Amino acid sequence: MKHRRLVRSVFLGLLFLCVIAWGWSYPYREHLAYNGVHSQDWVIELGGGAVFLGRHWGYMDPPGWDYYHIGKDPHAGDLRGAGFSLLGFQFFTSPAPPALAGMGSFVIVPFWFLTTLLALALILVWRKTRKAKPGRCPKCGYDLRGQKPGDHCPECGTLWPFQP
């Protein structure tokens, strides 16, 4: 019982955070990067209603983590470069778009897609973790009140050992 509530709560919380980040990403930009050796950075950036994942190089920052809250940015909705683009999904390689300096490869995933995936996952988790009603098959929900203990469910074939 507690496990069901925990799993549902986690997915509901992730969906809530995704919707908040989606709204936040339009006027603002958030930048999280890991600066590796040989001036190669791994980047996650929120902005323009999308998540930007990528790797760029050409910087001489010291190795470690960097976080920038860019705030109200004139380029927040303009983080697009030359490359493949479809329904808000984008892939582009160097040179980077005007809002990002240096060279690199980036994948842009729109928040509408992430929110839809989390909502579908929440629906599936909710259906899988719901408790079967008394007198019903725990697998398919078929009404088993007329069956004897030890019979199989006529709908799905599951062995039904309990009395309704």
C-alpha positions as CSV (number, residue, x, y, z in Angstrom):
1,M,0.0,0.0,0.0
2,K,2.8,2.4,0.9
3,H,4.8,1.4,-2.1
4,R,1.8,2.3,-4.4
5,R,1.5,5.7,-2.8
6,L,5.2,6.3,-3.0
7,V,5.5,5.4,-6.7
8,R,2.4,7.5,-7.6
9,S,3.7,10.5,-5.6
10,V,7.1,10.3,-7.3
11,F,5.6,10.4,-10.8
12,L,3.1,13.1,-9.8
13,G,6.0,15.2,-8.4
14,L,8.1,14.7,-11.5
15,L,5.2,15.8,-13.7
16,F,4.6,18.9,-11.5
17,L,8.3,19.8,-11.7
18,C,8.3,19.3,-15.4
19,V,5.3,21.7,-15.9
20,I,7.0,24.3,-13.6
21,A,10.3,24.1,-15.5
22,W,8.4,24.3,-18.8
23,G,6.8,27.6,-17.7
24,W,10.0,28.9,-16.2
25,S,12.0,28.2,-19.4
26,Y,10.2,30.7,-21.6
27,P,11.4,34.0,-20.0
28,Y,14.6,32.6,-18.3
29,R,17.6,30.4,-19.0
30,E,19.3,28.0,-16.7
31,H,22.7,26.6,-17.6
32,L,24.3,23.6,-16.0
33,A,27.6,22.3,-17.4
34,Y,30.4,19.9,-16.5
35,N,33.7,21.3,-17.7
36,G,35.9,18.3,-18.6
37,V,39.5,18.0,-19.6
38,H,40.7,19.3,-23.0
39,S,38.0,22.1,-22.8
40,Q,35.1,19.8,-23.6
41,D,31.9,20.6,-21.7
42,W,28.7,18.6,-21.2
43,V,25.7,20.9,-21.0
44,I,22.1,20.8,-19.9
45,E,20.3,24.1,-20.4
46,L,16.6,25.1,-20.0
47,G,15.3,27.9,-22.2
48,G,12.7,28.7,-24.8
49,G,10.4,25.9,-23.7
50,A,12.9,23.2,-24.3
51,V,15.8,21.2,-22.7
52,F,19.1,21.5,-24.5
53,L,21.5,18.6,-24.1
54,G,24.9,18.8,-25.7
55,R,28.6,18.8,-25.7
56,H,30.7,21.8,-26.8
57,W,34.3,22.6,-26.8
58,G,36.5,25.7,-27.3
59,Y,36.3,27.0,-23.7
60,M,39.2,27.1,-21.3
61,D,37.2,26.9,-18.1
62,P,38.7,24.9,-15.2
63,P,37.4,21.3,-14.8
64,G,34.3,21.0,-12.6
65,W,30.6,21.9,-12.4
66,D,29.2,25.3,-13.5
67,Y,25.7,26.7,-13.0
68,Y,24.4,30.0,-14.4
69,H,21.1,31.5,-13.8
70,I,20.9,33.8,-16.8
71,G,17.6,35.4,-15.8
72,K,15.6,37.3,-18.4
73,D,17.5,36.6,-21.5
74,P,16.8,38.2,-24.9
75,H,17.9,34.9,-26.5
76,A,15.8,32.7,-24.3
77,G,13.5,31.7,-27.2
78,D,16.2,31.9,-29.8
79,L,18.5,28.9,-29.0
80,R,18.1,27.3,-32.4
81,G,20.9,26.6,-34.8
82,A,21.3,25.2,-38.3
83,G,20.4,21.5,-38.4
84,F,17.6,19.1,-38.3
85,S,14.3,20.4,-36.8
86,L,10.9,18.8,-36.4
87,L,8.0,19.6,-34.0
88,G,10.4,21.4,-31.6
89,F,13.0,18.6,-31.6
90,Q,16.3,19.8,-33.0
91,F,19.8,18.5,-33.6
92,F,22.6,20.7,-34.7
93,T,26.4,20.7,-34.7
94,S,28.9,23.5,-34.8
95,P,28.9,26.4,-35.0
96,A,26.6,26.8,-32.0
97,P,23.6,29.2,-32.2
98,P,24.1,32.9,-31.4
99,A,23.1,32.5,-27.7
100,L,25.8,29.8,-27.1
101,A,29.4,30.4,-27.9
102,G,32.0,28.0,-29.2
103,M,31.4,24.8,-31.2
104,G,29.5,21.7,-30.4
105,S,26.7,19.2,-30.9
106,F,23.3,19.8,-29.3
107,V,20.0,18.0,-29.1
108,I,16.9,20.0,-28.2
109,V,13.9,18.3,-26.7
110,P,10.7,20.4,-26.2
111,F,9.1,20.4,-22.8
112,W,5.7,19.4,-24.3
113,F,7.2,16.0,-25.2
114,L,8.7,15.5,-21.7
115,T,5.4,16.5,-20.0
116,T,3.4,14.1,-22.3
117,L,5.8,11.2,-21.5
118,L,5.6,11.8,-17.8
119,A,1.8,12.1,-18.0
120,L,1.5,8.8,-19.9
121,A,3.9,7.2,-17.4
122,L,1.8,8.4,-14.5
123,I,-1.3,7.0,-16.1
124,L,0.4,3.6,-16.6
125,V,1.7,3.5,-13.1
126,W,-1.7,4.5,-11.7
127,R,-3.4,1.7,-13.6
128,K,-0.7,-0.9,-12.7
129,T,-0.7,0.0,-9.0
130,R,-4.4,0.3,-8.4
131,K,-5.9,-2.2,-5.9
132,A,-8.3,-4.8,-7.3
133,K,-11.9,-4.4,-6.1
134,P,-13.3,-7.3,-4.0
135,G,-14.9,-10.0,-6.0
136,R,-13.0,-9.1,-9.2
137,C,-10.0,-10.6,-11.0
138,P,-6.8,-8.9,-9.8
139,K,-5.4,-9.0,-13.4
140,C,-8.3,-7.9,-15.7
141,G,-11.1,-6.7,-13.3
142,Y,-13.6,-9.3,-14.4
143,D,-16.5,-9.9,-12.0
144,L,-15.9,-13.3,-10.3
145,R,-18.8,-13.4,-7.9
146,G,-20.3,-16.5,-9.6
147,Q,-17.0,-18.5,-9.6
148,K,-15.9,-21.0,-7.1
149,P,-12.5,-20.7,-5.3
150,G,-9.8,-22.3,-7.3
151,D,-11.5,-21.6,-10.6
152,H,-9.8,-19.7,-13.4
153,C,-11.0,-16.3,-14.5
154,P,-13.1,-16.9,-17.7
155,E,-11.8,-13.6,-19.1
156,C,-8.0,-13.9,-18.8
157,G,-7.4,-17.4,-17.3
158,T,-5.8,-16.2,-14.0
159,L,-6.2,-18.7,-11.1
160,W,-8.6,-17.2,-8.6
161,P,-7.9,-18.7,-5.1
162,F,-10.0,-16.2,-3.0
163,Q,-13.7,-16.2,-2.2
164,P,-15.5,-13.0,-3.2
